[in-house]
């Protein structure tokens, strides 16, 4: 893939809605990917669109919401949907590439919760379009055969990786740990059962100043990663960085890179309905099985490291590989031109 796969980022569009995205905080993977592709330094860049295997729409959902919607007077997705639809229409008139395969070799990348709604208003237009999303919820239309699950990462300002204070397995006295806001029904259930109620299952809201989040992760065998408002959580990547076995508390989350990574080997999945059984489930995992999972967590860390420019097997490389696999799977019986699609 490294030598063959080439991507053409469209040049049309003006900042800040296009070609510019957040490179820090909760939506950082959206902006980091965009900056990688628009900087001109990526080895995956096509020299011209005719040699490209895939076409990138450098639209920032985060910035559309930041600059178009504020101050918030409406949470209707219509303006967001229209901006992206109009952009595609402009590209389809100016260039032949969208119409050639009905957008099946086109993709966009976004970590915002609203990103899946971009395609909701015009399903035929986006029928074959590849969506690279942090909010990879299979119960809300995410299709693993077409779409790509993007890791959610919280990057401190000026850093490319979260802090890691992970300890050796024998220096992890805490069975399981979570700290965070009460965002969504899943966390509400988690707090109802476990918040500050158990010495083994250490569940907190926001930590007091005398406790350190990264240190507690590094002292824990298992790190609870419940969904928030949406299915994705940056805690999964934070847990991996800390050498802590992630416990995925979600029913519909399609995990990143699951076409090549077997998450069963280095994580634990607990359905939402079994939140009350977290301690019993984790206690049943033998030390031998825990050590095996924890070793694999260390092994897969390299796939969640962010480098600029990207390096083989790091997180951006893995995203490219996931897009490449979807591009290889492209099978269309016919080509339907955008002009024949009702906008």
N, C-alpha and C positions, 0 to 999 in steps of 0.2 A: 504493500500500500504506500509506503513512504516515498518510493520512487515514482509511482504511477499516478496517484490520486492528486488531482488539481481542482482548485476552487476559484471561481471568479466572484469577487465581491462587487456588486453593482456600485458605480460611482455616483449615480443620481441621488438626490436628496441633500438637504442642508442640515447642519448642526443647529440646535442640539437634538432634534428628533431623530436624525440619522447620523451614522458614523461616529457616534459619541454615546458612551454608556457608563454606568457606575463601575468603578474598579475596586471599591472598598465596601465594607459593610455587608448586609445580607444579600444584596443582589449582585455581588461582585463578579460571579462567573459570567454573567451576561456581558458586562463591560470588558472584562479581561479577554474573552473570546473576540469581541468586536475589535478591540484595540490590536490584538494579535493579527487579525485578518486585514485591518485597514492601515497598519503601520508599514506595510510593504516588505516586512522581514520574514514572513512565514515561508517555510519551504514548500508549503502546499499551495501557494499562490500560482495561478495560471498566468502565463505571460500575456495571453489575450483570451477573450471569451470562447474562441473557437476550439481551444485545446482543453477547456474545462469539462470536468465530469459532473460538477455540481455548481449551483449558483446561490450565493449568499445574499439575502436581503438584510442590509445593515440597519434595521429599524430598532430603536430602543423603546420598548413598551414602558419601561421605567420613566424615561424622559418625556414621553407623550403624556403620561399621567402627571408628572411633576410640572410640566410647563403648560399643558393644555387644560388640565382639569382644576388646577388650583387658582383661586380658592374653590373648594368643592361646593358646587351648587347642585350636582346631580351625580349619581353613581351609575348612570346609564353607560353601557359600553359602546353606544352608537358612534360617538366621535372617534374612539379608538379604532373601531372596525372600519369606519369610513376612510381614515387616514391610510391604513394599510391597504385597503381595497383600491383606493385611488392611486396609490404608489404602484401596485401591481398592474393596474390598467395602463398607467403611463409607460411602464417598462414593456408591456406587451405590445404597445403601439410603436415604440421606438426600436425594440429589438425582437428577433424571432425566437428567442430561447424559451420563454414561458409557453408559447403556443405549441412548440415542437413536441412537448411531452405533457401538456396540460399541467405544468408546474411540478411534475413528479421528481425532477432533479433539482428543485429549488427548496431552500430551507431558511428558517429564521431561528434565532436563539434568544430565549428570554427566561429570566428567573422570577418575574413578577407573578403574583397570584392570578392576575387578570389575563395573563397571556393566552391560556386556552380559549378564552372568550373571543379572541380576535377572529377565529375561524367559524364561530357559531352562527353568524348571520347569513353566511353564504356557503353552505356545506358543499355544493357542487363545485364551486370555484376552488375550494381547498381539498377536494376529494383525495388527491394524490400527493399533496404538499407535505413535506417533512417538517414537523414541529419539534424543536429541541427545547425541552421544557424542564424546569425544576418541579413544577406542579404536575407530576406524572401520575395522574389519578385514573386508573382503569375504569372506575365506575362513572367517570365524567367524560368519556370519549377518547381517552388516551389509548392509542393502538400500538402495542410494542413492535408489531411487524412493520410499521411505517414511521412512528415517532421515536424520538430519542430521549431518554431520561438523563437530565443534566444534574450533576451533584450541586447541592446548595452549600455554599461556603461563606462563612462570616470572616472577612479579612480585615484586620485592624489597619488603620490608615498607614500607608507606606510600607506594608508588609505583604509578602506573597503567600505566607503560610500562617495558620493559627499557631499560637504558642503550644509547646509540648513539654510537659513535666512528668512524663510517664515513668513509672517505677517498674522494677522487675516483678514477675508474678508473685514471688514470695513476700514482696513488700506492699501488697495490696490488701489491707485489712477490711475494706468496705466491700460488701457483696454487690450492691447496686446503688447507683447515684443518678439523681436528676435535679437540676435547678433551672427555673425559667418562669415566664409569665403564664398566667391562667388564660391561655388563648385557645378557645374552641372546646368542644364537648369532650374530646379524648382526654385532654389535660384536666378538665374538671373532674372526670371520673378518677383519674390517677390521684389527684389531690384529695378527693373524698375518701379514698381507701388508704393512702399512704403518706400524705403530707405530714412530716414531723411526727410520725406515729411509731416508727420502727427503727431499731439500731442497725439492722442489716440492710433494709431498703431505705436509703437516705434520700428522701424527696423533700425539696424545698421550693418556695417561691423564689423571689430574687434574694440572693445571698446577703447577709449582713457584712459590714466592712471587714470583720475579723476573719472571714473565711474566703479562701481563694478558689475560684471555679476550676482553673486548670490543675491546681494541686489535687483537688478532690477527685477529678477525673483520673488523674495519674495514680491515685491510691485505690481505685475501684477495679474490681474484677469485671463487672458488667456496667455499661452505661445505658440508661433508659433513653430511648429516642422516640417519644410519642409525637404523633402529628400535632400541629398547631391549628391555625385557621385552615390550613391546607395540609396535604399529606407529607410534603417534604420537610426536612429539618436539617439545619447545619450541624446538629449534634452528631449525626452519623459520621461525618468527616472529622469532626473534633474528637470523637471517640477513637477513630482509627489512628489519628495522630497521637493520641495519648496511650496507644497500645491497649485500649479498653475494648472488650468485646461488645459490639453494639447490640442492643435489644430493640428490635423494630416493633413498635406498638402502633399498628396500623392495619387496616384490612384491604386497602386497594392501592397501595403504593407500589409502583413498578420501579425497582431499585436500579440505580445507574450501572451500566455496563453488564447487566445480568445475562447478556448473550455470550459473554466470555468469562465472567466471574460467577462462581457458584457460591452465592451468599450463605447457603446453608452450612458451608464449611467454616465460616468465620463470624457468624452472627446467630442471634436467636430471634425467632419471630413469635410474638405473643399477640393473638387476636384481641381486639378491643373487649370482647365479651369475657375475656379471662384476665382482665386487669387485677381483679381481686386475688388471683392465684399466682401473681408474679413471684412471690417468695417461694412458694412450693415448687414452681416450675424450675427456678434457678437453683434451688437446693438439690434438686434431683440430678443436676448435671455433675458428673463425677469430676474429680480433680484432673484425671487423665484427659477427659474430653475438653475441659476448660483449657488446659495447657495446649492441647492441639489447636483449638480455635484461636487462642491468643497468639500462637506462633504464626498462624496464617494471617492474622490481622497485621502483624509486623511485616510479613511478606508482601501484602497488598498495599502497604503505605505508599509505595512509589507511584501507584496508579492514581493517587489523589494529591500528589505534589504539584504545585503550580510553578512552572518555570517560564520566564520570558527572555528570549523566545522559547517555545516549547521544545522539549527533549523527548527522545523515544520513551514510550510507556508512561509518560506523566499524564496529568489529567486532561490537558488539551489534546494530546495525542490520542487518548482514549475516546474523547468526544469525536475527533476526526474519524477514528476507526468505526465508531458506531454509525456515523453518517455514511461512511464508505459502504458498510454492510447493507444499509437501506438502499443505497444507490445500486448495489449489485443485485438486490432483490427486485429491482424495478421490472414490473411486467404489466404492460398495458395492451389490451386488445385493440384499442383504437385511440386516436388522438382527437380530443374535443377542443377546438379553439376557444380562447377566452371570448372572442366575439360572439360565439354561440352560447355562452353561459350568461344567464340572466343576472345582471349586477344590481 
